[in-house]
Amino acid sequence: MPSVRSVKAKGLIIGGGFPVSIQTMWKEPLRADALEAAAARVRGLAELGCDVLRFAVPALGDAEVLGRLAAMVEMPLVADIHFDWRIALACLDHPIAKIRINPGNIGERWKVEEVTKKARDKGVPIRIGVNGGSLPQDLRERLERGEIDRAGALVAAAEREVAAFEELGFSDVVVSMKASSVAETLEVNRRFARAHDYPLHLGVTEAGPLVPGIVKNTAALVPLLEEGIGDTIRVSISDTMETEVAAGREILAAAGKGRAGITLVSCPRCARAGFDTHAFTARWAARLYALKTEATIAVMGCVVNGPGEARHADLGITGAGDKVVIFRKGKIARTILREEADTVFEEELRAFE
Amino acid sequence: MPSVRSVKAKGLIIGGGFPVSIQTMWKEPLRADALEAAAARVRGLAELGCDVLRFAVPALGDAEVLGRLAAMVEMPLVADIHFDWRIALACLDHPIAKIRINPGNIGERWKVEEVTKKARDKGVPIRIGVNGGSLPQDLRERLERGEIDRAGALVAAAEREVAAFEELGFSDVVVSMKASSVAETLEVNRRFARAHDYPLHLGVTEAGPLVPGIVKNTAALVPLLEEGIGDTIRVSISDTMETEVAAGREILAAAGKGRAGITLVSCPRCARAGFDTHAFTARWAARLYALKTEATIAVMGCVVNGPGEARHADLGITGAGDKVVIFRKGKIARTILREEADTVFEEELRAFE
């Protein structure tokens, strides 16, 4: 069931059948004396396909720094608040696009109420982020006593918060329920989506380093997205933000929710390779992913699969002995020397800009 | 439908309901003067969970070098042959566990017949590897004229080869049909598995660099494995063999076909982190993945999710201010200084050996 409701975070609509957006999260302290560099990195993330960027705001003073950055960039920035509701209030004095709170650790109800009041005044949506690692005490105890399963505890925690927000008359919310296993992630989001029409933020929490992290996120998110569940995603891995965004793009594409852009096919290399595809794709990946044209580009090492794959790609480059062959839409365009590969490839890429 | 037939590659059974095996492929020329180093790397791959290792054998002289390596290691080694059937014959003079040929580029039928005869004499199975990039001429033409789709062309190519092998009385085969898209990979393997009971080798060809490669392979292989399709997998990405094997392990685990081993949960790091989980997990990943005990180990940066996740793990390590806390099966075991983390973690790991 696709979400019916939607929220607006700066210029971005989450839910309501709008394209699924990609998020990542800033991984270092945000330094007041390095905001120009931070803004440049935010713009770079936008080029790669990032739609929303979240920042932990661990101390009251950090709210103003984040606010200054938010004023410098187009991207909607989200403040992630734990424990102290006053930080959420402080963030709302700045052009923050969305607040994420984990009500399970904010404390008394009146604190949450103060946050929702100010968020409504400012027209700022809130994500209710429930997490397997920080469930409310009573649900954790019921879980430990075996009265509910982990998925049930997560859904119950989210439903309780949504109900509390509804009592406060605040429905401008996005919900996330994050577990660290694929099966639980599938289960909690399916259960919630059957019963509610709030926009859902999908992700697997603490998914681990790069390889297991991407595998778990793909295995959990692709089926959900194919079922129409999920309005915004964050691929959370112990790696860079840029990698998280690239993984998000690929997951959307694999689920048939991709946006226009380059599909890169490249070979894994073997003893036959006459052309170093690893180094070539590493050198060109960021440039290729910043292109918004729908096209397939093939980077192949050798003549076994090279010309075959390259032939059905819009642009192909493949090794052939000590030469390199460029294909365009199924036809050999040029045969060049290996040293010319980068220069010629850049010339060819201009057609996709 | 699970495969009924099976083949035996050295000590490894592929098919017949046996555990799904993990393969990777050697990515450089195999040098005769560096076989000790190669053997050490093969043993390292075995530690990480690799069951079968394939080598391109581009020239006749390479067969003997591969044969010498095969005699040095326990792992079944596979010779990958294109174009020249005489190389396949030469490989069969050595303790090679399996031959992979792409009959589409071997040429006349009598050449394939010679290979099957000698393979039968030696008790060596053959993988028929059909590839979207190197389809037989007539099928490529029918595809280009729009008479069949790409999935249909791949399945037809595989069925033609299987029939030819059956005519030669040789059924000791594994089949692979590799396409570069997720949808085609799903489609060709489902179609083939409905009609045939040969063991299937799964993979996405030319899946691209690390991130798109892992996403595509996960999106294609997890559903197939969950449906009981697939007896051996190779995650083909433009990255190291070790990464391919790690991705294979994670894909099997996500599909519920995993083997005993460590599940690593770790956090993506944010501005709250008091403990560098990226560096810590990078340092420890290979050691953790070599452990064969079924256990969950959590590496967390901070107190928000850290103790929660770490608590349900068998072993957990998490930052807490300038200290580091070790959890064992839900109980705080030790609070230590950050500098002691590696030493103490190694002590704790001994319980899992």
Interface residues (C-beta under 8 A of the other chain):
Chain A: M25 W26 K27 E28 P29 L30 F55 A56 V57 P58 D62 D80 H82 N102 N105 N131 G132 G133 S134 L135 S180 V182 T205 E206 A207 G208 P209 L210 V211 P212 G213 I214 V215 K216 T218 A219 V222 P223 S236 I237 S238 D239 T243 E244 A246 A247 E250 I251 A253 A254 A255 L264 V265 S266 C267 P268 R269 C270 A271 R272 A273 T277 H278 T281 A282 A285 A298 M300 V304 N305 G306 P307 G308 E309
Chain B: M25 W26 K27 E28 P29 L30 F55 A56 V57 P58 D62 D80 H82 N102 N105 N131 G132 G133 S134 L135 S180 V182 T205 E206 A207 G208 P209 L210 V211 P212 G213 I214 V215 K216 T218 A219 V222 P223 S236 I237 S238 D239 T243 E244 A246 A247 E250 I251 A253 A254 A255 L264 V265 S266 C267 P268 R269 C270 A271 R272 A273 T277 H278 T281 A282 A285 A298 M300 V304 N305 G306 P307 G308 E309
